[in-house]
Amino acid sequence: MRAMRPFGMNALVGTWLVGFAACSSVLMSGPVEKRAEGWIIILGQVREGPDQYVGEGVRVNPGRGEKLIWTVVTVKSELGQEETFSYETCALDAKGQWFPPYIVDRNEEAASVADRSETFQPGQERTRRLIFSYPKEYRPTRMKCGAIVLPIQGPR
């Protein structure tokens, strides 16, 4: 016999999913990959919203006149020795002004803030959500991480 969810629960979940989709729009579904100086950076997704981040004891909203831009970034080391990568070197472009990440998240099912710098072993890779507070009137066209500049192309 199959367990059934009550109609009210299905309606609640459906309403939540529709509400989440309404608060978020995909700007790029990626991926875009580039490499330089022993690092590979893959920009997997860029989306606008939702405009609130809630994680382990952390609740963040964008500043006045700003919105949250959510990105999924994979960093892989091609270096021959242990090295540290700083997510602070990543930034979104807004007409020549660069905005560093507001939040670095572990990109797991439950929101969890990650360290802003992490040590990588040779060949190791990690995927993180970088969340930026970004001016409402602009749409990002580029993301850089150190010497690597990745174009942000429209959804495919």
NUDRENBA-999168 format. One record per atom (N, C-alpha, C): residue number from 1; residue in three letters; atom name; x, y, z. Coordinates in steps of 0.05 Angstrom, whole numbers, plus 5000, padded with zeros to 4 digits. Layout:
<sites>
SITE  NUM  Ala  CA  X  Y  Z $
...
</sites>
This chain:
<sites>
SITE  1  Met  N  5017  4977  5000 $
SITE  1  Met  CA  5000  5000  5000 $
SITE  1  Met  C  5018  5025  5000 $
SITE  2  Arg  N  5010  5045  4985 $
SITE  2  Arg  CA  5026  5069  4982 $
SITE  2  Arg  C  5016  5091  5001 $
SITE  3  Ala  N  5035  5103  5015 $
SITE  3  Ala  CA  5028  5125  5033 $
SITE  3  Ala  C  5022  5150  5016 $
SITE  4  Met  N  5001  5164  5024 $
SITE  4  Met  CA  4993  5188  5008 $
SITE  4  Met  C  4996  5213  5025 $
SITE  5  Arg  N  5005  5234  5013 $
SITE  5  Arg  CA  5007  5260  5027 $
SITE  5  Arg  C  4979  5272  5026 $
SITE  6  Pro  N  4972  5286  5048 $
SITE  6  Pro  CA  4946  5300  5047 $
SITE  6  Pro  C  4947  5322  5026 $
SITE  7  Phe  N  4924  5328  5015 $
SITE  7  Phe  CA  4922  5349  4994 $
SITE  7  Phe  C  4933  5375  5003 $
SITE  8  Gly  N  4928  5383  5028 $
SITE  8  Gly  CA  4938  5408  5039 $
SITE  8  Gly  C  4969  5410  5038 $
SITE  9  Met  N  4983  5388  5043 $
SITE  9  Met  CA  5012  5388  5042 $
SITE  9  Met  C  5021  5391  5014 $
SITE  10  Asn  N  5009  5377  4995 $
SITE  10  Asn  CA  5016  5380  4966 $
SITE  10  Asn  C  5012  5409  4957 $
SITE  11  Ala  N  4989  5421  4965 $
SITE  11  Ala  CA  4983  5448  4957 $
SITE  11  Ala  C  5004  5467  4969 $
SITE  12  Leu  N  5012  5463  4994 $
SITE  12  Leu  CA  5032  5480  5007 $
SITE  12  Leu  C  5059  5478  4993 $
SITE  13  Val  N  5068  5454  4986 $
SITE  13  Val  CA  5093  5450  4973 $
SITE  13  Val  C  5092  5463  4945 $
SITE  14  Gly  N  5070  5459  4930 $
SITE  14  Gly  CA  5067  5471  4904 $
SITE  14  Gly  C  5067  5501  4905 $
SITE  15  Thr  N  5054  5513  4924 $
SITE  15  Thr  CA  5053  5542  4928 $
SITE  15  Thr  C  5082  5552  4933 $
SITE  16  Trp  N  5096  5538  4951 $
SITE  16  Trp  CA  5124  5546  4957 $
SITE  16  Trp  C  5141  5545  4933 $
SITE  17  Leu  N  5139  5524  4917 $
SITE  17  Leu  CA  5156  5522  4893 $
SITE  17  Leu  C  5149  5543  4872 $
SITE  18  Val  N  5124  5549  4868 $
SITE  18  Val  CA  5116  5571  4850 $
SITE  18  Val  C  5126  5597  4860 $
SITE  19  Gly  N  5124  5602  4886 $
SITE  19  Gly  CA  5134  5627  4898 $
SITE  19  Gly  C  5164  5630  4895 $
SITE  20  Phe  N  5178  5608  4899 $
SITE  20  Phe  CA  5207  5609  4896 $
SITE  20  Phe  C  5215  5615  4867 $
SITE  21  Ala  N  5201  5602  4848 $
SITE  21  Ala  CA  5207  5607  4820 $
SITE  21  Ala  C  5201  5636  4812 $
SITE  22  Ala  N  5180  5647  4824 $
SITE  22  Ala  CA  5173  5675  4818 $
SITE  22  Ala  C  5193  5694  4829 $
SITE  23  Cys  N  5208  5686  4850 $
SITE  23  Cys  CA  5228  5704  4863 $
SITE  23  Cys  C  5255  5700  4850 $
SITE  24  Ser  N  5258  5683  4831 $
SITE  24  Ser  CA  5284  5676  4820 $
SITE  24  Ser  C  5282  5674  4789 $
SITE  25  Ser  N  5301  5686  4775 $
SITE  25  Ser  CA  5302  5683  4746 $
SITE  25  Ser  C  5330  5676  4738 $
SITE  26  Val  N  5332  5656  4720 $
SITE  26  Val  CA  5358  5647  4710 $
SITE  26  Val  C  5369  5667  4690 $
SITE  27  Leu  N  5393  5676  4696 $
SITE  27  Leu  CA  5407  5694  4678 $
SITE  27  Leu  C  5426  5679  4660 $
SITE  28  Met  N  5436  5656  4670 $
SITE  28  Met  CA  5454  5638  4654 $
SITE  28  Met  C  5452  5610  4666 $
SITE  29  Ser  N  5448  5590  4649 $
SITE  29  Ser  CA  5447  5563  4659 $
SITE  29  Ser  C  5473  5548  4653 $
SITE  30  Gly  N  5493  5561  4641 $
SITE  30  Gly  CA  5520  5551  4638 $
SITE  30  Gly  C  5522  5524  4626 $
SITE  31  Pro  N  5545  5511  4629 $
SITE  31  Pro  CA  5569  5521  4643 $
SITE  31  Pro  C  5588  5535  4624 $
SITE  32  Val  N  5604  5553  4636 $
SITE  32  Val  CA  5626  5566  4622 $
SITE  32  Val  C  5651  5559  4638 $
SITE  33  Glu  N  5672  5550  4624 $
SITE  33  Glu  CA  5697  5540  4638 $
SITE  33  Glu  C  5721  5555  4626 $
SITE  34  Lys  N  5739  5563  4644 $
SITE  34  Lys  CA  5764  5575  4636 $
SITE  34  Lys  C  5786  5566  4656 $
SITE  35  Arg  N  5811  5568  4647 $
SITE  35  Arg  CA  5833  5560  4664 $
SITE  35  Arg  C  5856  5580  4661 $
SITE  36  Ala  N  5870  5584  4683 $
SITE  36  Ala  CA  5894  5601  4684 $
SITE  36  Ala  C  5908  5597  4710 $
SITE  37  Glu  N  5934  5600  4709 $
SITE  37  Glu  CA  5951  5599  4733 $
SITE  37  Glu  C  5947  5575  4751 $
SITE  38  Gly  N  5941  5551  4738 $
SITE  38  Gly  CA  5938  5527  4753 $
SITE  38  Gly  C  5910  5522  4765 $
SITE  39  Trp  N  5890  5539  4758 $
SITE  39  Trp  CA  5863  5536  4768 $
SITE  39  Trp  C  5844  5533  4745 $
SITE  40  Ile  N  5823  5517  4748 $
SITE  40  Ile  CA  5801  5516  4729 $
SITE  40  Ile  C  5777  5527  4744 $
SITE  41  Ile  N  5763  5546  4732 $
SITE  41  Ile  CA  5738  5557  4743 $
SITE  41  Ile  C  5715  5551  4724 $
SITE  42  Ile  N  5694  5539  4735 $
SITE  42  Ile  CA  5670  5533  4719 $
SITE  42  Ile  C  5647  5548  4732 $
SITE  43  Leu  N  5635  5566  4716 $
SITE  43  Leu  CA  5612  5581  4724 $
SITE  43  Leu  C  5588  5565  4714 $
SITE  44  Gly  N  5573  5552  4732 $
SITE  44  Gly  CA  5552  5534  4724 $
SITE  44  Gly  C  5525  5546  4722 $
SITE  45  Gln  N  5519  5566  4738 $
SITE  45  Gln  CA  5493  5579  4737 $
SITE  45  Gln  C  5494  5607  4749 $
SITE  46  Val  N  5478  5625  4738 $
SITE  46  Val  CA  5475  5652  4749 $
SITE  46  Val  C  5445  5658  4749 $
SITE  47  Arg  N  5435  5666  4773 $
SITE  47  Arg  CA  5407  5673  4774 $
SITE  47  Arg  C  5403  5697  4792 $
SITE  48  Glu  N  5382  5711  4787 $
SITE  48  Glu  CA  5374  5735  4802 $
SITE  48  Glu  C  5354  5726  4823 $
SITE  49  Gly  N  5360  5729  4849 $
SITE  49  Gly  CA  5342  5722  4870 $
SITE  49  Gly  C  5343  5693  4877 $
SITE  50  Pro  N  5331  5686  4900 $
SITE  50  Pro  CA  5315  5703  4917 $
SITE  50  Pro  C  5331  5724  4932 $
SITE  51  Asp  N  5318  5744  4942 $
SITE  51  Asp  CA  5332  5766  4955 $
SITE  51  Asp  C  5334  5763  4985 $
SITE  52  Gln  N  5338  5738  4993 $
SITE  52  Gln  CA  5344  5732  5021 $
SITE  52  Gln  C  5360  5706  5023 $
SITE  53  Tyr  N  5380  5706  5040 $
SITE  53  Tyr  CA  5396  5682  5045 $
SITE  53  Tyr  C  5391  5675  5074 $
SITE  54  Val  N  5383  5650  5079 $
SITE  54  Val  CA  5380  5640  5107 $
SITE  54  Val  C  5396  5615  5110 $
SITE  55  Gly  N  5415  5615  5128 $
SITE  55  Gly  CA  5432  5592  5133 $
SITE  55  Gly  C  5438  5590  5162 $
SITE  56  Glu  N  5453  5571  5171 $
SITE  56  Glu  CA  5460  5566  5199 $
SITE  56  Glu  C  5463  5591  5215 $
SITE  57  Gly  N  5441  5601  5226 $
SITE  57  Gly  CA  5442  5625  5243 $
SITE  57  Gly  C  5448  5651  5229 $
SITE  58  Val  N  5446  5650  5202 $
SITE  58  Val  CA  5452  5674  5186 $
SITE  58  Val  C  5428  5680  5169 $
SITE  59  Arg  N  5420  5706  5169 $
SITE  59  Arg  CA  5399  5715  5151 $
SITE  59  Arg  C  5409  5741  5138 $
SITE  60  Val  N  5410  5741  5112 $
SITE  60  Val  CA  5422  5764  5097 $
SITE  60  Val  C  5402  5773  5076 $
SITE  61  Asn  N  5399  5800  5074 $
SITE  61  Asn  CA  5383  5813  5053 $
SITE  61  Asn  C  5402  5832  5039 $
SITE  62  Pro  N  5396  5838  5014 $
SITE  62  Pro  CA  5413  5857  4999 $
SITE  62  Pro  C  5410  5885  5011 $
SITE  63  Gly  N  5430  5902  5005 $
SITE  63  Gly  CA  5429  5930  5013 $
SITE  63  Gly  C  5408  5945  4998 $
SITE  64  Arg  N  5403  5969  5007 $
SITE  64  Arg  CA  5382  5986  4993 $
SITE  64  Arg  C  5390  5991  4964 $
SITE  65  Gly  N  5371  5987  4946 $
SITE  65  Gly  CA  5377  5991  4917 $
SITE  65  Gly  C  5392  5968  4905 $
SITE  66  Glu  N  5394  5945  4919 $
SITE  66  Glu  CA  5410  5922  4909 $
SITE  66  Glu  C  5392  5897  4909 $
SITE  67  Lys  N  5402  5877  4895 $
SITE  67  Lys  CA  5388  5851  4894 $
SITE  67  Lys  C  5410  5829  4898 $
SITE  68  Leu  N  5402  5805  4904 $
SITE  68  Leu  CA  5421  5783  4907 $
SITE  68  Leu  C  5424  5768  4880 $
SITE  69  Ile  N  5448  5765  4871 $
SITE  69  Ile  CA  5455  5748  4848 $
SITE  69  Ile  C  5468  5723  4859 $
SITE  70  Trp  N  5457  5700  4852 $
SITE  70  Trp  CA  5466  5674  4861 $
SITE  70  Trp  C  5481  5660  4838 $
SITE  71  Thr  N  5506  5651  4844 $
SITE  71  Thr  CA  5521  5636  4824 $
SITE  71  Thr  C  5530  5609  4835 $
SITE  72  Val  N  5534  5590  4817 $
SITE  72  Val  CA  5545  5564  4825 $
SITE  72  Val  C  5572  5563  4811 $
SITE  73  Val  N  5593  5560  4827 $
SITE  73  Val  CA  5621  5561  4816 $
SITE  73  Val  C  5636  5536  4826 $
SITE  74  Thr  N  5649  5522  4807 $
SITE  74  Thr  CA  5666  5500  4814 $
SITE  74  Thr  C  5695  5509  4809 $
SITE  75  Val  N  5712  5504  4830 $
SITE  75  Val  CA  5740  5511  4829 $
SITE  75  Val  C  5756  5484  4830 $
SITE  76  Lys  N  5775  5481  4811 $
SITE  76  Lys  CA  5791  5457  4811 $
SITE  76  Lys  C  5821  5465  4809 $
SITE  77  Ser  N  5837  5452  4826 $
SITE  77  Ser  CA  5866  5457  4825 $
SITE  77  Ser  C  5880  5439  4805 $
SITE  78  Glu  N  5896  5451  4788 $
SITE  78  Glu  CA  5913  5436  4770 $
SITE  78  Glu  C  5943  5439  4779 $
SITE  79  Leu  N  5946  5450  4802 $
SITE  79  Leu  CA  5973  5455  4813 $
SITE  79  Leu  C  5985  5429  4823 $
SITE  80  Gly  N  6011  5428  4825 $
SITE  80  Gly  CA  6025  5404  4834 $
SITE  80  Gly  C  6029  5402  4864 $
SITE  81  Gln  N  6020  5423  4878 $
SITE  81  Gln  CA  6023  5423  4907 $
SITE  81  Gln  C  5998  5436  4920 $
SITE  82  Glu  N  5996  5433  4946 $
SITE  82  Glu  CA  5973  5445  4961 $
SITE  82  Glu  C  5974  5475  4958 $
SITE  83  Glu  N  5951  5487  4952 $
SITE  83  Glu  CA  5948  5516  4948 $
SITE  83  Glu  C  5922  5526  4960 $
SITE  84  Thr  N  5921  5551  4967 $
SITE  84  Thr  CA  5897  5563  4978 $
SITE  84  Thr  C  5884  5580  4956 $
SITE  85  Phe  N  5857  5577  4954 $
SITE  85  Phe  CA  5842  5593  4935 $
SITE  85  Phe  C  5824  5611  4952 $
SITE  86  Ser  N  5823  5637  4945 $
SITE  86  Ser  CA  5806  5656  4959 $
SITE  86  Ser  C  5782  5663  4941 $
SITE  87  Tyr  N  5758  5658  4951 $
SITE  87  Tyr  CA  5734  5666  4936 $
SITE  87  Tyr  C  5731  5697  4935 $
SITE  88  Glu  N  5746  5711  4952 $
SITE  88  Glu  CA  5747  5740  4951 $
SITE  88  Glu  C  5758  5751  4925 $
SITE  89  Thr  N  5773  5734  4910 $
SITE  89  Thr  CA  5784  5742  4884 $
SITE  89  Thr  C  5762  5742  4862 $
SITE  90  Cys  N  5739  5730  4869 $
SITE  90  Cys  CA  5717  5729  4849 $
SITE  90  Cys  C  5699  5754  4853 $
SITE  91  Ala  N  5690  5764  4831 $
SITE  91  Ala  CA  5673  5788  4831 $
SITE  91  Ala  C  5656  5790  4806 $
SITE  92  Leu  N  5632  5803  4809 $
SITE  92  Leu  CA  5615  5808  4786 $
SITE  92  Leu  C  5619  5837  4777 $
SITE  93  Asp  N  5618  5840  4750 $
SITE  93  Asp  CA  5622  5866  4738 $
SITE  93  Asp  C  5595  5881  4736 $
SITE  94  Ala  N  5595  5907  4742 $
SITE  94  Ala  CA  5572  5924  4738 $
SITE  94  Ala  C  5582  5950  4726 $
SITE  95  Lys  N  5584  5950  4699 $
SITE  95  Lys  CA  5593  5974  4684 $
SITE  95  Lys  C  5621  5984  4695 $
SITE  96  Gly  N  5640  5965  4698 $
SITE  96  Gly  CA  5667  5972  4706 $
SITE  96  Gly  C  5672  5971  4736 $
SITE  97  Gln  N  5651  5969  4752 $
SITE  97  Gln  CA  5654  5967  4781 $
SITE  97  Gln  C  5651  5938  4788 $
SITE  98  Trp  N  5669  5927  4805 $
SITE  98  Trp  CA  5669  5899  4812 $
SITE  98  Trp  C  5658  5894  4840 $
SITE  99  Phe  N  5640  5875  4843 $
SITE  99  Phe  CA  5627  5869  4869 $
SITE  99  Phe  C  5636  5841  4878 $
SITE  100  Pro  N  5650  5839  4901 $
SITE  100  Pro  CA  5658  5813  4912 $
SITE  100  Pro  C  5635  5798  4924 $
SITE  101  Pro  N  5638  5772  4929 $
SITE  101  Pro  CA  5616  5757  4941 $
SITE  101  Pro  C  5608  5766  4969 $
SITE  102  Tyr  N  5582  5767  4973 $
SITE  102  Tyr  CA  5570  5775  4999 $
SITE  102  Tyr  C  5570  5750  5017 $
SITE  103  Ile  N  5564  5727  5005 $
SITE  103  Ile  CA  5563  5701  5019 $
SITE  103  Ile  C  5577  5680  5002 $
SITE  104  Val  N  5592  5663  5015 $
SITE  104  Val  CA  5603  5639  5003 $
SITE  104  Val  C  5589  5615  5017 $
SITE  105  Asp  N  5574  5600  5002 $
SITE  105  Asp  CA  5557  5578  5013 $
SITE  105  Asp  C  5568  5551  5003 $
SITE  106  Arg  N  5565  5531  5019 $
SITE  106  Arg  CA  5576  5504  5012 $
SITE  106  Arg  C  5562  5490  4989 $
SITE  107  Asn  N  5539  5501  4980 $
SITE  107  Asn  CA  5524  5489  4958 $
SITE  107  Asn  C  5514  5461  4965 $
SITE  108  Glu  N  5503  5458  4989 $
SITE  108  Glu  CA  5491  5433  4998 $
SITE  108  Glu  C  5461  5437  5000 $
SITE  109  Glu  N  5447  5416  5006 $
SITE  109  Glu  CA  5418  5418  5008 $
SITE  109  Glu  C  5409  5439  5029 $
SITE  110  Ala  N  5421  5438  5052 $
SITE  110  Ala  CA  5416  5458  5073 $
SITE  110  Ala  C  5436  5481  5070 $
SITE  111  Ala  N  5427  5505  5070 $
SITE  111  Ala  CA  5445  5528  5067 $
SITE  111  Ala  C  5465  5528  5090 $
SITE  112  Ser  N  5491  5531  5082 $
SITE  112  Ser  CA  5512  5531  5102 $
SITE  112  Ser  C  5536  5548  5091 $
SITE  113  Val  N  5543  5568  5107 $
SITE  113  Val  CA  5565  5586  5099 $
SITE  113  Val  C  5591  5571  5099 $
SITE  114  Ala  N  5607  5575  5078 $
SITE  114  Ala  CA  5634  5563  5076 $
SITE  114  Ala  C  5655  5584  5081 $
SITE  115  Asp  N  5680  5575  5085 $
SITE  115  Asp  CA  5703  5593  5088 $
SITE  115  Asp  C  5707  5609  5063 $
SITE  116  Arg  N  5717  5634  5065 $
SITE  116  Arg  CA  5722  5651  5042 $
SITE  116  Arg  C  5748  5643  5028 $
SITE  117  Ser  N  5765  5628  5041 $
SITE  117  Ser  CA  5789  5616  5029 $
SITE  117  Ser  C  5791  5587  5037 $
SITE  118  Glu  N  5799  5570  5018 $
SITE  118  Glu  CA  5801  5542  5024 $
SITE  118  Glu  C  5826  5530  5011 $
SITE  119  Thr  N  5838  5510  5025 $
SITE  119  Thr  CA  5862  5497  5015 $
SITE  119  Thr  C  5854  5474  4997 $
SITE  120  Phe  N  5867  5472  4974 $
SITE  120  Phe  CA  5862  5451  4955 $
SITE  120  Phe  C  5886  5434  4951 $
SITE  121  Gln  N  5882  5407  4950 $
SITE  121  Gln  CA  5903  5388  4943 $
SITE  121  Gln  C  5904  5387  4913 $
SITE  122  Pro  N  5926  5378  4901 $
SITE  122  Pro  CA  5928  5375  4872 $
SITE  122  Pro  C  5904  5358  4861 $
SITE  123  Gly  N  5890  5369  4841 $
SITE  123  Gly  CA  5868  5355  4829 $
SITE  123  Gly  C  5841  5357  4843 $
SITE  124  Gln  N  5842  5369  4867 $
SITE  124  Gln  CA  5817  5371  4883 $
SITE  124  Gln  C  5799  5393  4871 $
SITE  125  Glu  N  5773  5388  4873 $
SITE  125  Glu  CA  5754  5409  4864 $
SITE  125  Glu  C  5731  5412  4885 $
SITE  126  Arg  N  5720  5436  4885 $
SITE  126  Arg  CA  5697  5442  4903 $
SITE  126  Arg  C  5678  5459  4888 $
SITE  127  Thr  N  5652  5455  4894 $
SITE  127  Thr  CA  5631  5472  4882 $
SITE  127  Thr  C  5619  5488  4905 $
SITE  128  Arg  N  5617  5514  4900 $
SITE  128  Arg  CA  5606  5532  4920 $
SITE  128  Arg  C  5585  5550  4907 $
SITE  129  Arg  N  5567  5560  4923 $
SITE  129  Arg  CA  5548  5581  4915 $
SITE  129  Arg  C  5560  5607  4924 $
SITE  130  Leu  N  5565  5625  4905 $
SITE  130  Leu  CA  5574  5652  4912 $
SITE  130  Leu  C  5551  5671  4908 $
SITE  131  Ile  N  5543  5685  4928 $
SITE  131  Ile  CA  5520  5702  4928 $
SITE  131  Ile  C  5529  5731  4931 $
SITE  132  Phe  N  5520  5748  4912 $
SITE  132  Phe  CA  5530  5775  4910 $
SITE  132  Phe  C  5507  5795  4915 $
SITE  133  Ser  N  5513  5816  4930 $
SITE  133  Ser  CA  5494  5839  4932 $
SITE  133  Ser  C  5502  5857  4908 $
SITE  134  Tyr  N  5482  5863  4891 $
SITE  134  Tyr  CA  5488  5874  4865 $
SITE  134  Tyr  C  5468  5896  4858 $
SITE  135  Pro  N  5476  5918  4845 $
SITE  135  Pro  CA  5457  5940  4839 $
SITE  135  Pro  C  5432  5930  4823 $
SITE  136  Lys  N  5408  5938  4832 $
SITE  136  Lys  CA  5383  5929  4819 $
SITE  136  Lys  C  5382  5937  4789 $
SITE  137  Glu  N  5393  5960  4782 $
SITE  137  Glu  CA  5390  5971  4755 $
SITE  137  Glu  C  5408  5957  4735 $
SITE  138  Tyr  N  5426  5939  4743 $
SITE  138  Tyr  CA  5444  5926  4725 $
SITE  138  Tyr  C  5440  5896  4723 $
SITE  139  Arg  N  5450  5884  4702 $
SITE  139  Arg  CA  5451  5855  4698 $
SITE  139  Arg  C  5480  5848  4694 $
SITE  140  Pro  N  5491  5829  4709 $
SITE  140  Pro  CA  5519  5822  4706 $
SITE  140  Pro  C  5526  5810  4679 $
SITE  141  Thr  N  5549  5818  4668 $
SITE  141  Thr  CA  5557  5808  4641 $
SITE  141  Thr  C  5583  5792  4643 $
SITE  142  Arg  N  5598  5796  4666 $
SITE  142  Arg  CA  5623  5782  4669 $
SITE  142  Arg  C  5627  5775  4699 $
SITE  143  Met  N  5641  5753  4703 $
SITE  143  Met  CA  5651  5746  4730 $
SITE  143  Met  C  5680  5741  4728 $
SITE  144  Lys  N  5696  5751  4746 $
SITE  144  Lys  CA  5724  5744  4746 $
SITE  144  Lys  C  5731  5731  4773 $
SITE  145  Cys  N  5751  5713  4771 $
SITE  145  Cys  CA  5763  5701  4794 $
SITE  145  Cys  C  5793  5702  4789 $
SITE  146  Gly  N  5806  5721  4802 $
SITE  146  Gly  CA  5835  5725  4797 $
SITE  146  Gly  C  5839  5734  4768 $
SITE  147  Ala  N  5856  5719  4753 $
SITE  147  Ala  CA  5862  5726  4725 $
SITE  147  Ala  C  5841  5715  4706 $
SITE  148  Ile  N  5823  5699  4715 $
SITE  148  Ile  CA  5803  5686  4698 $
SITE  148  Ile  C  5778  5704  4696 $
SITE  149  Val  N  5770  5710  4672 $
SITE  149  Val  CA  5745  5726  4667 $
SITE  149  Val  C  5726  5708  4651 $
SITE  150  Leu  N  5702  5705  4662 $
SITE  150  Leu  CA  5682  5688  4650 $
SITE  150  Leu  C  5658  5705  4640 $
SITE  151  Pro  N  5650  5701  4615 $
SITE  151  Pro  CA  5626  5716  4606 $
SITE  151  Pro  C  5601  5704  4618 $
SITE  152  Ile  N  5581  5721  4623 $
SITE  152  Ile  CA  5555  5712  4633 $
SITE  152  Ile  C  5536  5715  4609 $
SITE  153  Gln  N  5530  5692  4597 $
SITE  153  Gln  CA  5513  5691  4573 $
SITE  153  Gln  C  5484  5686  4581 $
SITE  154  Gly  N  5465  5695  4565 $
SITE  154  Gly  CA  5437  5691  4571 $
SITE  154  Gly  C  5430  5661  4573 $
SITE  155  Pro  N  5407  5654  4584 $
SITE  155  Pro  CA  5399  5626  4587 $
SITE  155  Pro  C  5398  5612  4560 $
SITE  156  Arg  N  5406  5587  4560 $
SITE  156  Arg  CA  5407  5571  4535 $
SITE  156  Arg  C  5381  5556  4532 $
</sites>
